[in-house]
Amino acid sequence: MPGPRQCCPCPGGWRWLPALRWLPRYSLAWLQLDLMAGLTVGLTVVPQALAYAEVAGLPLQYGLYSSFTGCFVYCFLGTAKDVTLGPTAIMSLLVSSYAFHEPVYAVLLAFLSGCIQLAMGLLHLGFLLDFISCPVIKGFTSAASITISFNQVKNILGLQGIPRQFFLQVYETLRRIGETRAGDAVLGLACLAALAGLQAMKSRLPRAAGAEPLAARVSYLIVWTTATARNALVVLFAGLVAYSFQVMGSQPLTLTGSIPRGLPAFRLPRFSMAAPNGTVPFRSMVEDMGVGLAVVPLMGLLETIAIAKAFASQNSYRIDPNQELLALGFANILGSFVSSYPITGSFGRTAVNAQSGVCTPAGGLVTGTLVLLSLAYLTSLFYYIPRAALAAVIISAVVPMFDAEIFRTLWRVKRLDLVPLCVTFLLCFWEVQYGIVAGVLVSGILLLYSIARPPIKVLEGDVLVVQPGSSLHFPAVECLRDAICSRALAAPSPPRSIILDCHHISSIDYTAVVGLAELLQELHNHSLSLAFCSVQDTVLQVLLSADLEGFQHFPSLEEAERAAGAESEGGRAAPFTSTSQSSLLPTGLIQ
């Protein structure tokens, strides 16, 4: 079978348009599986889209507006067959914080986030995500799980006018719990129980073997489909209950209400907004969103790439992280033209896609089409969906994001990592951006501290051997000097020779070189010598280029110790100089 380069009619197109890798080999068997997966994911995304728009604080139709463009774009530009793009709980929470419940802000945030993500992909800046550590991510997602879940308690209880700030929300909900609407509470709890039961049934469902009777395989398919499409089925059942009450002339439930019918207009996002006291210009809107212009695109990238890598590893294929950035950037930019708010990869829907046996990203075409059909023909039916049912869908989706085990794991593995975890977790209840920024800063401080205070092993004897445990950069110079001088000068009978074992040092900067020069001079003033051994080629080139006075180095610790021993006996060994050692440098390093 020809490879992707041979199949592609335009040289290089396979790289920028990954669909050209699998499209020439597409088969009828793949089509059947992609259709099944696309329909299954579509039945999940429609009720979730309505629910996530509620989390974002936007009219519910914006959840649907955000659910189809990513499916189409990722089909052609994505490199993971399982990933589905769309609104998620995490992204909706961020949009709620930075878009101020204004659709104009949310759409503009999608456009600007897409531009940032696209630029990062073109400039290959995906490595910036590596600076967001796992404890920060876990702290954020765990806090988000609690915040989003409690935000939906008011809809389960049928309460109105509850503030969105978490602590005020908790206070007001508890204070007004006596105003609970019985109909909403009963329906919401019933939906939660049904979703939990279907999820448990799916997780314990044994896989049907091909040798089993047809009836057994059909039964398995029915149960699996019912459990997988549980969100749609629960929302449908709740809607029928609400419609029955409406027909009977009484309505004990709080309904979603009218949703505009039809597809959104294709137009540029608005770069200004009308306000009661005038017009809010583009510059003011950007200033209002502030740090959200960094947090939203970065969290979107992080969520998408983490999901893509996880499922690529699970299903034995490779992804291109920079191409994933391009796909997400294009999806957000084009989505903003149809009134989408920022989207990212969805772990839950991606899992459904993978479990449905999807073969290529073409399954997203079916999902996107199903969302478009819902917008065109079904929005009038969404009027009868109870808000309590949508709240149950959200809670069941986000509760698994709370990872209690991570606290015990870090306590057992490395307790210091609990600091950024707890800082992020606690501050996210105040403001999401403060939690994430504070967690990243704390992680950065811990990282810088490990650079500034590297482990230094000191072996005392006739010769003092100092072994830094990592690379030597400017924050660590003073630490190294103190470690050497405190041992060499404070000893009752200080050794004449000191050896700096550099086999762990893979890089060094100019400030560190200056510090070493000062160290050499200080030791010389006290009639002590300092020799270097096991210096890596790249580090040796820097030291030789600096032309340090009194610099001597040896290929190994044993040779350095022999030379020091000979010196202490009065016969000074000729040190390796830059001239005698230059032949050891690889070609191209000698200037």
C-alpha positions as CSV (number, residue, x, y, z in Angstrom):
1,M,0.0,0.0,0.0
2,P,1.5,3.4,-0.9
3,G,2.6,5.7,1.9
4,P,1.0,9.1,2.5
5,R,3.6,10.9,0.5
6,Q,2.9,8.7,-2.5
7,C,-0.8,9.0,-2.2
8,C,-0.8,12.8,-1.9
9,P,-1.1,14.5,-5.3
10,C,0.6,17.7,-4.0
11,P,4.1,17.4,-2.5
12,G,4.1,18.4,1.1
13,G,0.3,18.5,1.3
14,W,0.2,15.4,3.5
15,R,2.0,17.4,6.2
16,W,-0.4,20.4,6.3
17,L,-3.5,18.4,5.4
18,P,-3.3,15.2,7.3
19,A,-6.6,14.0,5.8
20,L,-4.6,13.2,2.6
21,R,-2.9,10.4,4.6
22,W,-6.0,8.3,5.1
23,L,-8.5,9.5,2.5
24,P,-7.0,7.6,-0.5
25,R,-7.3,4.4,1.5
26,Y,-10.8,5.0,2.8
27,S,-13.0,1.9,2.7
28,L,-16.7,1.0,3.1
29,A,-15.9,-0.8,6.4
30,W,-14.3,2.4,7.7
31,L,-17.4,4.3,6.6
32,Q,-19.8,2.1,8.6
33,L,-17.8,2.4,11.8
34,D,-17.3,6.2,11.3
35,L,-21.0,6.7,10.8
36,M,-21.8,4.7,14.0
37,A,-19.2,6.6,16.0
38,G,-20.3,10.0,14.6
39,L,-24.0,9.4,15.4
40,T,-23.1,8.2,18.9
41,V,-21.0,11.2,19.7
42,G,-23.7,13.5,18.2
43,L,-26.2,12.1,20.6
44,T,-23.8,13.0,23.4
45,V,-22.7,16.5,22.2
46,V,-26.2,18.0,21.7
47,P,-27.4,17.8,25.3
48,Q,-23.9,18.6,26.6
49,A,-23.6,21.7,24.3
50,L,-26.8,23.1,25.8
51,A,-25.6,22.3,29.3
52,Y,-22.1,23.8,28.8
53,A,-23.6,27.0,27.4
54,E,-25.3,27.4,30.8
55,V,-21.9,27.0,32.5
56,A,-20.4,29.6,30.2
57,G,-23.3,32.0,31.2
58,L,-24.4,32.4,27.6
59,P,-27.7,31.8,25.8
60,L,-28.1,28.0,25.2
61,Q,-27.9,28.2,21.4
62,Y,-24.2,29.3,21.7
63,G,-23.4,25.8,22.9
64,L,-24.7,24.4,19.7
65,Y,-23.0,27.1,17.6
66,S,-19.8,26.0,19.2
67,S,-20.2,22.3,18.5
68,F,-20.0,21.8,14.7
69,T,-17.1,23.8,13.3
70,G,-14.5,22.0,15.3
71,C,-15.8,18.7,14.0
72,F,-15.4,19.7,10.3
73,V,-12.1,21.4,10.7
74,Y,-10.5,18.6,12.7
75,C,-11.5,16.1,10.1
76,F,-9.1,17.6,7.6
77,L,-6.4,19.1,9.9
78,G,-6.3,16.8,12.9
79,T,-3.8,14.0,13.4
80,A,-5.7,11.9,16.0
81,K,-8.6,9.7,14.8
82,D,-10.4,9.8,18.1
83,V,-10.3,13.4,19.2
84,T,-13.5,15.5,19.0
85,L,-13.4,19.3,19.4
86,G,-16.2,21.3,20.9
87,P,-17.4,23.0,24.1
88,T,-16.2,21.5,27.4
89,A,-16.8,22.0,31.1
90,I,-13.3,23.5,31.7
91,M,-13.4,25.9,28.7
92,S,-17.0,26.9,29.5
93,L,-15.9,27.8,33.1
94,L,-13.0,29.9,31.7
95,V,-15.4,31.6,29.2
96,S,-17.7,32.4,32.1
97,S,-14.8,34.1,33.9
98,Y,-13.4,36.1,30.9
99,A,-16.4,36.8,28.7
100,F,-18.6,38.3,31.4
101,H,-21.7,36.4,30.1
102,E,-21.6,38.6,27.0
103,P,-21.8,36.6,23.7
104,V,-19.8,39.4,21.9
105,Y,-16.9,38.9,24.3
106,A,-17.1,35.1,24.1
107,V,-17.0,35.1,20.3
108,L,-14.1,37.6,20.2
109,L,-12.3,35.5,22.8
110,A,-12.7,32.5,20.4
111,F,-11.2,34.5,17.5
112,L,-8.3,35.9,19.5
113,S,-7.6,32.5,21.1
114,G,-7.6,30.9,17.7
115,C,-5.1,33.4,16.4
116,I,-2.8,32.8,19.3
117,Q,-3.0,29.0,19.0
118,L,-2.4,29.3,15.2
119,A,0.6,31.5,15.8
120,M,2.0,29.0,18.4
121,G,1.6,26.2,15.9
122,L,3.3,28.0,13.1
123,L,6.2,29.0,15.4
124,H,6.4,25.6,17.0
125,L,5.8,27.0,20.5
126,G,4.0,24.0,21.9
127,F,6.9,23.4,24.3
128,L,5.5,26.3,26.4
129,L,2.8,23.9,27.7
130,D,5.6,21.9,29.4
131,F,5.8,24.7,31.9
132,I,2.3,23.9,33.2
133,S,3.1,21.0,35.6
134,C,0.8,18.1,36.4
135,P,0.0,19.3,39.9
136,V,-1.2,22.6,38.5
137,I,-3.4,20.9,36.0
138,K,-4.8,18.5,38.6
139,G,-5.4,21.3,41.1
140,F,-7.3,23.3,38.4
141,T,-9.4,20.4,37.1
142,S,-10.3,19.2,40.6
143,A,-11.3,22.7,41.7
144,A,-13.2,23.2,38.4
145,S,-15.1,19.9,39.1
146,I,-16.3,21.2,42.4
147,T,-17.1,24.7,41.1
148,I,-19.0,23.6,38.1
149,S,-20.9,20.9,40.0
150,F,-22.0,23.3,42.8
151,N,-22.9,25.9,40.2
152,Q,-25.5,23.5,38.9
153,V,-27.0,22.7,42.3
154,K,-29.2,25.8,42.0
155,N,-30.8,24.3,38.9
156,I,-31.3,21.0,40.5
157,L,-33.1,22.8,43.4
158,G,-34.9,25.2,41.1
159,L,-33.5,28.3,42.8
160,Q,-33.3,31.6,41.0
161,G,-31.0,34.7,41.4
162,I,-28.0,32.8,42.9
163,P,-24.7,34.7,42.4
164,R,-22.0,33.0,40.3
165,Q,-19.1,33.7,42.6
166,F,-18.3,30.4,44.3
167,F,-18.3,31.4,48.0
168,L,-21.4,33.7,47.6
169,Q,-23.0,30.9,45.7
170,V,-22.5,28.4,48.5
171,Y,-23.7,30.9,51.1
172,E,-26.9,31.9,49.1
173,T,-27.7,28.3,48.2
174,L,-27.6,27.1,51.8
175,R,-29.5,30.1,53.0
176,R,-32.3,29.7,50.5
177,I,-32.5,25.9,50.5
178,G,-35.9,26.2,51.9
179,E,-37.1,27.7,48.6
180,T,-36.4,24.5,46.7
181,R,-38.9,23.6,44.0
182,A,-39.9,20.0,44.7
183,G,-40.5,19.2,41.0
184,D,-37.0,20.3,39.9
185,A,-35.3,18.5,42.8
186,V,-37.1,15.2,42.2
187,L,-36.4,15.3,38.5
188,G,-32.8,16.4,38.9
189,L,-32.0,13.7,41.4
190,A,-33.7,11.1,39.3
191,C,-31.7,12.1,36.3
192,L,-28.5,12.0,38.3
193,A,-29.3,8.5,39.5
194,A,-30.2,7.3,36.0
195,L,-26.9,8.7,34.6
196,A,-24.9,7.2,37.3
197,G,-26.6,3.8,36.9
198,L,-26.1,3.8,33.1
199,Q,-22.4,4.8,33.5
200,A,-21.9,2.0,36.1
201,M,-23.7,-0.5,33.8
202,K,-21.4,0.5,30.9
203,S,-18.2,0.2,32.9
204,R,-19.2,-3.4,34.0
205,L,-20.5,-4.5,30.6
206,P,-18.5,-7.6,29.4
207,R,-17.3,-7.4,25.8
208,A,-19.4,-9.7,23.5
209,A,-17.2,-12.3,21.8
210,G,-17.7,-12.9,18.1
211,A,-18.4,-16.6,18.7
212,E,-21.5,-15.8,20.9
213,P,-25.0,-16.2,19.5
214,L,-26.5,-13.4,17.5
215,A,-29.1,-12.6,20.2
216,A,-26.3,-12.1,22.7
217,R,-24.4,-9.7,20.4
218,V,-27.5,-7.7,19.6
219,S,-28.3,-7.5,23.3
220,Y,-24.8,-6.2,24.0
221,L,-25.1,-3.6,21.3
222,I,-28.4,-2.4,22.6
223,V,-27.2,-2.1,26.2
224,W,-23.9,-0.5,25.1
225,T,-25.7,2.1,22.8
226,T,-28.2,2.9,25.6
227,A,-25.4,3.5,28.1
228,T,-23.2,5.5,25.7
229,A,-26.1,7.7,24.6
230,R,-27.3,8.1,28.2
231,N,-27.2,11.9,28.2
232,A,-29.5,12.1,25.2
233,L,-31.9,9.5,26.5
234,V,-32.1,11.1,30.0
235,V,-32.7,14.6,28.5
236,L,-35.3,13.2,26.1
237,F,-37.1,11.4,28.9
238,A,-37.0,14.6,31.0
239,G,-38.3,16.6,28.1
240,L,-41.2,14.2,27.6
241,V,-42.1,14.5,31.3
242,A,-42.0,18.3,31.1
243,Y,-44.2,18.3,27.9
244,S,-46.7,16.0,29.6
245,F,-47.1,18.5,32.5
246,Q,-47.4,21.3,30.0
247,V,-50.2,19.5,28.2
248,M,-52.0,18.9,31.5
249,G,-51.9,22.6,32.2
250,S,-49.4,22.7,35.1
251,Q,-45.7,23.0,35.1
252,P,-43.7,22.2,38.2
253,L,-40.4,22.2,36.4
254,T,-38.1,25.1,35.3
255,L,-37.7,24.8,31.5
256,T,-34.9,25.8,29.2
257,G,-37.2,28.2,27.3
258,S,-37.1,29.3,23.7
259,I,-34.0,28.8,21.6
260,P,-33.7,30.7,18.3
261,R,-34.2,28.3,15.3
262,G,-31.8,28.1,12.4
263,L,-28.1,28.3,11.7
264,P,-26.0,31.2,12.9
265,A,-25.0,33.8,10.3
266,F,-21.5,33.5,8.9
267,R,-19.8,36.8,9.7
268,L,-16.8,38.4,11.2
269,P,-16.7,38.5,15.0
270,R,-17.6,42.0,16.3
271,F,-14.6,44.0,17.4
272,S,-16.7,46.5,19.4
273,M,-19.8,46.3,21.5
274,A,-22.7,48.6,22.1
275,A,-23.2,49.6,25.7
276,P,-25.8,51.7,27.5
277,N,-23.3,54.5,27.9
278,G,-21.7,54.3,24.5
279,T,-19.6,51.8,22.5
280,V,-16.9,49.6,24.0
281,P,-14.0,49.7,21.6
282,F,-11.8,46.7,20.7
283,R,-8.9,47.9,22.9
284,S,-11.1,48.1,26.0
285,M,-12.5,44.6,25.3
286,V,-9.0,43.2,25.1
287,E,-8.1,44.9,28.3
288,D,-11.2,43.6,30.0
289,M,-10.3,40.0,29.0
290,G,-6.8,40.6,30.2
291,V,-5.0,37.4,31.3
292,G,-7.7,35.4,29.8
293,L,-6.1,35.9,26.4
294,A,-3.2,33.7,27.7
295,V,-5.1,31.3,30.0
296,V,-7.8,30.3,27.5
297,P,-5.7,29.4,24.5
298,L,-3.1,27.7,26.7
299,M,-5.6,25.6,28.6
300,G,-7.3,24.8,25.2
301,L,-4.1,23.6,23.8
302,L,-3.2,21.7,26.9
303,E,-6.5,19.9,27.1
304,T,-6.5,19.0,23.3
305,I,-2.9,17.7,23.2
306,A,-3.1,15.8,26.4
307,I,-6.2,14.0,25.1
308,A,-4.7,13.4,21.7
309,K,-1.5,12.0,23.2
310,A,-3.4,9.7,25.6
311,F,-5.6,8.1,22.9
312,A,-2.8,8.0,20.4
313,S,-0.7,6.0,22.9
314,Q,-3.7,3.8,23.8
315,N,-4.5,3.0,20.2
316,S,-1.0,2.8,18.8
317,Y,-0.6,5.7,16.5
318,R,1.3,9.0,16.5
319,I,0.2,12.6,16.5
320,D,1.9,15.8,15.5
321,P,1.6,18.3,18.4
322,N,2.3,21.3,16.2
323,Q,-0.3,20.2,13.7
324,E,-2.8,19.8,16.6
325,L,-2.1,23.4,17.5
326,L,-2.9,24.5,13.9
327,A,-6.1,22.4,13.8
328,L,-7.3,23.9,17.1
329,G,-6.3,27.5,16.0
330,F,-8.2,27.2,12.7
331,A,-11.2,25.6,14.5
332,N,-11.5,28.5,16.9
333,I,-10.9,31.2,14.2
334,L,-13.5,29.7,11.8
335,G,-15.8,29.0,14.8
336,S,-15.9,32.7,15.7
337,F,-17.4,33.4,12.3
338,V,-20.5,31.3,13.3
339,S,-20.7,32.8,16.9
340,S,-18.8,30.0,18.6
341,Y,-17.1,30.5,21.9
342,P,-13.7,28.9,22.5
343,I,-13.5,25.2,22.0
344,T,-11.1,22.4,22.8
345,G,-10.8,18.6,22.9
346,S,-13.4,16.8,25.0
347,F,-12.1,13.9,27.0
348,G,-15.6,12.4,27.5
349,R,-16.7,12.6,23.9
350,T,-13.3,11.5,22.6
351,A,-13.6,8.4,24.8
352,V,-17.1,7.7,23.4
353,N,-15.6,8.1,19.9
354,A,-12.8,5.7,20.5
355,Q,-15.1,3.1,22.2
356,S,-17.5,3.4,19.2
357,G,-14.7,2.0,16.9
358,V,-14.1,5.2,14.9
359,C,-11.4,4.6,12.2
360,T,-10.7,8.1,10.9
361,P,-11.5,11.7,11.8
362,A,-14.3,11.5,9.3
363,G,-16.6,10.5,12.1
364,G,-16.6,14.2,13.1
365,L,-18.4,15.1,9.8
366,V,-21.4,13.0,11.0
367,T,-21.3,14.6,14.4
368,G,-21.1,18.1,13.0
369,T,-24.0,17.4,10.6
370,L,-26.2,16.1,13.4
371,V,-25.6,19.3,15.3
372,L,-26.5,21.4,12.3
373,L,-29.7,19.4,11.8
374,S,-30.6,20.0,15.4
375,L,-30.1,23.7,15.0
376,A,-32.2,23.8,11.8
377,Y,-35.1,21.6,12.9
378,L,-35.1,20.7,16.6
379,T,-34.6,23.9,18.6
380,S,-38.3,24.3,19.1
381,L,-38.3,21.0,21.0
382,F,-35.5,22.1,23.2
383,Y,-38.0,24.5,24.9
384,Y,-39.3,21.6,27.0
385,I,-35.9,20.4,28.3
386,P,-35.9,21.0,32.1
387,R,-32.9,22.9,33.4
388,A,-32.6,20.3,36.2
389,A,-31.9,17.6,33.6
390,L,-29.2,19.6,31.9
391,A,-27.7,20.3,35.4
392,A,-27.6,16.5,36.0
393,V,-25.8,16.0,32.6
394,I,-23.2,18.6,33.6
395,I,-22.6,17.2,37.1
396,S,-22.3,13.6,35.9
397,A,-19.7,14.8,33.3
398,V,-17.5,16.8,35.6
399,V,-17.6,14.8,38.9
400,P,-15.0,12.3,37.5
401,M,-12.6,15.2,36.9
402,F,-12.1,15.5,40.7
403,D,-9.0,13.4,41.5
404,A,-8.8,12.7,45.2
405,E,-6.1,10.1,44.6
406,I,-3.6,12.8,43.4
407,F,-3.3,14.2,46.9
408,R,-2.4,10.9,48.4
409,T,-0.1,10.0,45.5
410,L,1.9,13.3,45.9
411,W,2.1,12.9,49.6
412,R,3.7,9.4,49.0
413,V,5.8,10.3,46.0
414,K,7.0,13.9,46.5
415,R,5.3,16.1,49.1
416,L,6.8,19.3,47.8
417,D,4.6,19.0,44.7
418,L,1.6,19.4,47.0
419,V,2.4,23.1,47.2
420,P,1.5,24.1,43.6
421,L,-1.4,21.6,43.7
422,C,-2.9,23.1,46.8
423,V,-2.2,26.7,45.8
424,T,-3.9,26.2,42.5
425,F,-6.8,24.2,44.0
426,L,-7.6,26.7,46.7
427,L,-7.2,29.9,44.6
428,C,-9.3,28.6,41.8
429,F,-12.3,28.8,44.1
430,W,-11.7,32.6,44.3
431,E,-10.8,33.3,40.7
432,V,-9.8,30.7,38.0
433,Q,-7.0,32.9,36.6
434,Y,-5.5,33.6,40.0
435,G,-5.3,29.9,40.7
436,I,-3.7,28.9,37.4
437,V,-1.2,31.8,37.4
438,A,-0.3,31.3,41.1
439,G,0.2,27.5,40.5
440,V,2.4,28.1,37.5
441,L,4.4,30.7,39.5
442,V,4.9,28.4,42.5
443,S,6.0,25.6,40.1
444,G,8.4,28.0,38.5
445,I,9.8,29.0,41.8
446,L,10.4,25.4,42.9
447,L,12.0,24.8,39.5
448,L,14.3,27.8,39.8
449,Y,15.2,26.8,43.4
450,S,16.4,23.4,42.2
451,I,18.5,25.2,39.6
452,A,19.9,27.7,42.1
453,R,20.6,25.1,44.7
454,P,21.7,21.9,42.9
455,P,22.7,18.9,44.9
456,I,26.5,19.0,45.6
457,K,28.3,16.0,46.9
458,V,31.6,16.6,48.7
459,L,34.1,13.8,49.3
460,E,36.7,14.7,51.9
461,G,40.2,13.2,52.2
462,D,43.7,14.1,51.0
463,V,42.0,15.6,48.0
464,L,38.6,17.4,48.2
465,V,36.3,16.1,45.5
466,V,33.2,18.2,44.7
467,Q,30.5,16.7,42.5
468,P,27.7,19.0,41.4
469,G,24.5,17.0,40.6
470,S,23.3,19.0,37.7
471,S,24.2,21.7,35.1
472,L,25.8,24.9,36.3
473,H,23.9,28.1,35.7
474,F,24.3,31.6,37.2
475,P,22.0,31.2,40.2
476,A,24.0,28.2,41.4
477,V,27.5,29.7,41.3
478,E,27.4,31.2,44.8
479,C,26.1,27.9,46.2
480,L,29.0,26.0,44.5
481,R,31.6,28.6,45.8
482,D,30.2,28.4,49.3
483,A,30.3,24.6,49.2
484,I,33.9,24.5,48.1
485,C,35.3,27.4,50.2
486,S,33.5,26.3,53.4
487,R,35.0,22.9,53.3
488,A,38.5,23.8,51.9
489,L,39.2,26.8,54.0
490,A,37.5,25.8,57.3
491,A,39.3,22.4,57.7
492,P,42.1,22.3,60.3
493,S,44.5,21.0,57.7
494,P,43.1,22.1,54.4
495,P,43.9,20.0,51.3
496,R,46.2,21.5,48.8
497,S,44.2,20.2,45.9
498,I,40.5,20.4,45.1
499,I,38.9,18.5,42.2
500,L,35.6,19.6,40.6
501,D,34.0,16.5,39.0
502,C,31.9,17.8,36.1
503,H,30.5,14.7,34.6
504,H,26.9,15.8,35.5
505,I,27.4,19.3,34.1
506,S,26.0,19.4,30.6
507,S,25.7,23.2,30.2
508,I,27.2,26.3,31.6
509,D,26.7,30.0,31.1
510,Y,28.9,33.1,31.1
511,T,28.0,34.2,34.6
512,A,29.0,30.8,35.9
513,V,32.3,31.0,34.1
514,V,32.9,34.4,35.8
515,G,32.1,32.8,39.1
516,L,34.6,30.0,38.5
517,A,37.3,32.5,37.6
518,E,36.7,34.3,40.9
519,L,36.8,30.9,42.7
520,L,40.1,30.0,41.0
521,Q,41.6,33.3,42.1
522,E,40.3,33.0,45.7
523,L,41.7,29.5,46.1
524,H,45.0,30.6,44.5
525,N,45.3,33.4,47.1
526,H,45.0,30.6,49.8
527,S,47.6,28.5,48.1
528,L,45.0,26.0,46.9
529,S,44.6,24.5,43.5
530,L,41.4,23.6,41.6
531,A,41.3,21.0,38.9
532,F,38.4,20.1,36.6
533,C,37.7,16.5,35.5
534,S,35.3,14.6,33.3
535,V,34.3,17.8,31.5
536,Q,31.8,17.3,28.7
537,D,32.8,18.7,25.3
538,T,30.3,21.5,25.1
539,V,31.2,22.7,28.6
540,L,34.9,22.3,27.9
541,Q,34.6,24.5,24.8
542,V,33.1,27.3,26.9
543,L,35.7,27.0,29.6
544,L,38.6,26.9,27.0
545,S,37.2,29.9,25.2
546,A,37.1,31.9,28.4
547,D,40.9,31.4,28.9
548,L,40.6,31.1,32.7
549,E,43.9,31.7,34.5
550,G,45.1,28.6,36.3
551,F,42.5,26.4,34.5
552,Q,43.5,22.7,34.3
553,H,41.4,19.7,33.5
554,F,41.7,16.0,33.3
555,P,39.8,13.3,31.3
556,S,38.8,11.4,34.5
557,L,38.6,11.6,38.2
558,E,41.3,9.0,38.6
559,E,43.8,11.0,36.5
560,A,43.0,14.2,38.4
561,E,43.6,12.4,41.8
562,R,46.9,11.0,40.6
563,A,48.0,14.4,39.5
564,A,47.0,15.9,42.8
565,G,48.8,13.2,44.6
566,A,52.0,13.8,42.6
567,E,51.7,17.5,43.4
568,S,51.3,16.9,47.1
569,E,54.5,14.9,47.0
570,G,56.4,17.8,45.5
571,G,56.5,16.6,41.9
572,R,53.9,18.7,40.1
573,A,52.3,16.8,37.2
574,A,52.0,18.8,34.0
575,P,48.3,19.7,33.7
576,F,46.2,19.3,30.5
577,T,46.2,22.7,29.0
578,S,43.9,24.0,26.3
579,T,46.6,23.2,23.8
580,S,47.3,19.7,24.9
581,Q,43.6,18.9,25.2
582,S,42.3,20.4,22.0
583,S,42.7,17.2,20.2
584,L,40.0,15.6,22.4
585,L,37.4,18.1,21.1
586,P,35.2,16.9,18.2
587,T,35.7,18.5,14.9
588,G,33.8,21.8,14.6
589,L,34.1,22.8,18.3
590,I,37.6,24.2,18.0
591,Q,37.3,27.9,17.1
